[in-house]
Amino acid sequence: TIALQHGAHRTGNRTDADMARWRSLRFGQFIHWGLYAIPGGEWNGKTYNGAAEWIRSWKEMPHEEYDKLYRQFNPVNFNPQQWAAQAKSMGAKYMIITTKHHDGFCLWPSKYSKYTIAATPWKKDLLGPMIDAYNKAGIDVHLYFSIIDWNHPDYRASLKNAADSAAGKRFQLFVKNQLAELLQRYPTIKGFWFDGTWDDSWKNDGAFSDELEQYLQSLHPGLVMGSRLRADEKGARHFDSNGRLMGDYEQGWERKLPATIEDVHGNDWEAVMTVPENQWGYHAKWTGHVKTVNEILEMLVKSVSLNGNFVLNFGPKADGTFRTEEQQLAAGIGQWMKVNGEAVYNGTYAGFEKQDWGYYIRKAGTDSVYMVVFNIPVSGSLRVKLPARTELTGASMLLGNTTLTPEWIGRNEYFLHLPGKTTDSPVVILLKTVTGENKDKGNFEKAK
Ligand SMILES: COc1ccc([C@@H]2N[C@@H](C)[C@@H](O)[C@H]2O)cc1
């Protein structure tokens, strides 16, 4: 291994209570909200085909035009209690809010910048009421913070000369001050979700990112921060130059999921997902495929079955309301979570051989293993293959609490026969298992 000062400082996952809490929540809501919601992906009658929150970088959007948008930001229909109620009914247990995206506009009245909500017709802090409402609804809040800041005069993508280095130093102090300010103003937040850390100016100063992470932990012990913040002193990101994960969880799963348990290398991880192919901020015209409730549920369940968290993104409109598609998704997901959420919360990798019908999820530290079925075979029979010395002692469908009598078909294999083959939402079965001596036959009738 390479001697590193600013690589990973821990091998293996964090085992403290704050991290265990983050791990138990499993399902989060991302919210991208800011000035980009005003144009909503359109300008001068033209449609921007990129991600709406990147419209300032579009050649058809003059920077000075974008930078004046704050003068009209006035979310008169913003109702944080309603936002929190929607997230609660969807079954989200934590929420990540963009405090400042790449454009540099701050949703809170930062004393370190003029480019904040205080300069808008709305004037008032948006983050405080939001955090309070979500916390009151029993939902943890994490703060998204972009290091890249297109508005700040001292931001440099790379440092080419002494003047750049001086600006870079001023900018690093600005970042440190804003993050300390956020922790001081919002002490109940549980973590930071950093973004915009790919430029050389950041990548080439691993020491600063390491010291910053430690500084934030000292201000707020237990803070949860993903792998996207840090670079090591050789510019390696997410994984240091010895291949060890930096930060508290792998934060690279953006609009994609791991395929197998091997892909996560035993690390805590989180996936963040858009409803359309690639829109985080509000875009008036969604094009291409818009994900359905069942698609989102499968991504959530697959993530949990592979020991990860899943975060679904919402992009509120400039007036503070949510578009119909997002409202309907939240309701549909919540309907399923109300009955089946016990299979998601505190869910972990079960250690069973993956089957085609769907995913296994083990309730953390127990012998309770859930089967979440997305693909009912034409036979209507679900194959269950248990690890050695594990026996099946019971099975029941959550819906209607219907008991299933496993048919033993071989050493440690069973079939569960579903009462019917049609369903319009995932079927959840709770397995009771015991791990001990593996008898050469199951407790249930032998194969005919
Ligand atoms: C260079 O490619 C990207 C893609 C997405 C992002 C941002 N990360 C997501 C979580 C959104 O905030 C998106 O704007 C930044 C750079």
The ligand as a Tripos MOL2 file, in Angstrom:
@<TRIPOS>MOLECULE
LIG
   16    17     1     0     0
SMALL
NO_CHARGES

@<TRIPOS>ATOM
      1 C1        -20.8180   16.4540  -14.7980 C.3       1 LIG1
      2 O1        -22.0120   15.7080  -14.6340 O.3       1 LIG1
      3 C2        -22.8040   16.0640  -13.5890 C.ar      1 LIG1
      4 C3        -24.0280   15.4330  -13.4540 C.ar      1 LIG1
      5 C4        -24.8760   15.7440  -12.3880 C.ar      1 LIG1
      6 C5        -24.4840   16.7090  -11.4720 C.ar      1 LIG1
      7 C6        -25.3470   17.0610  -10.3160 C.3       1 LIG1
      8 N1        -25.4280   15.9240   -9.3600 N.3       1 LIG1
      9 C7        -26.8230   15.6280   -9.1530 C.3       1 LIG1
     10 C8        -27.1100   15.1140   -7.7550 C.3       1 LIG1
     11 C9        -27.5310   16.9490   -9.4590 C.3       1 LIG1
     12 O2        -27.3360   17.9170   -8.4410 O.3       1 LIG1
     13 C10       -26.7720   17.3340  -10.7340 C.3       1 LIG1
     14 O3        -26.9690   18.6790  -11.1050 O.3       1 LIG1
     15 C11       -23.2580   17.3360  -11.6190 C.ar      1 LIG1
     16 C12       -22.4130   17.0180  -12.6670 C.ar      1 LIG1
@<TRIPOS>BOND
     1     1     2 1
     2     2     3 1
     3     3     4 ar
     4     3    16 ar
     5     4     5 ar
     6     5     6 ar
     7     6     7 1
     8     6    15 ar
     9     7     8 1
    10     7    13 1
    11     8     9 1
    12     9    10 1
    13     9    11 1
    14    11    12 1
    15    11    13 1
    16    13    14 1
    17    15    16 ar
@<TRIPOS>SUBSTRUCTURE
     1 LIG1         1 GROUP 0 **** ****
